[in-house]
């Protein structure tokens, strides 16, 4: 796994390091680092095909999205009690503190834990403790997204939506994740209608391994306000113009796209082309434990391989504030923090 220290960052990423930023596309299970994975597996007696950090990290050479998901769900199976979920959230929020990610929106996928008999209340008990500590400790802002697994039937997703009703206040939005290609947005129209009735903001993964038509369908059939990934929009000129005109955000995850073979190499990534076309694209880490870096490492890759400029970097950060599921007054506070930083670090 590639971990870049701040001293190794280029000048643009060094400038970004102290800047207040938002991260909007983060699967909390995907932040489970190898040492913590092995620790929790030993705690609960979960048998893994790996006995060392090196063996776990050697398995990170994925051939496609499904090979990643197989390891991802195996890793998530070690999370069993509230203390485990506390540690999982605490570890990620500490990254936010170090990297100046002042606001984050985190995807929580409770269907992942049902095979181990873990219900949503246990998950949130641990998360709440870590979030409260981070908020009181350094003012961390956190939004949780109730994310559904699209490889499961819509009926099961609807059951989970209902099961989450007692915890509605914990979540700002719903999302749709997992294997995309064989599970189109059209399969989940009832789920999204029901979530909208409950007042959730709406987002969905589309246009990662799925075609641009899945982005169209997520917009038209699911009425989403944001697209997670969305990089294959570059293949559809009409869609590009629509996304730019509507300022419909895309939460792009550069290192993830390369690790999962959406692009063979970072030099081929089109995120800056999308940005220059006027789309509201943002930078995110997706599953940082598996894809080789947190938010700053993703920015560093854009600087190293795509020659990202300071102007582009700043626009990407501002887009993350614009795209956040926050009230306007909260966004204005983030912009004020950014302006203060820029006054000191032009």
FENHUNOR-V555063 format. One record per helix or strand of 3 or more residues. SS is the DSSP state (A for helix, B for strand). FROM is the first residue (numbers start at 0). TO is the last residue. Records with the same first field share a line. If there is no record, write none. Layout:
SS->FROM-TO + FROM-TO
This chain:
A->5-7 + 10-16 + 27-30 + 33-43 + 52-57 + 64-75 + 81-98 + 109-111 + 113-115 + 119-137 + 153-162 + 164-169 + 184-196 + 211-219 + 230-234 + 236-245 + 253-258 + 265-267 + 270-275 + 287-290 + 294-305 + 309-322 + 327-343
B->20-26 + 100-107 + 140-148 + 170-176 + 200-205 + 225-228 + 248-251 + 280-282
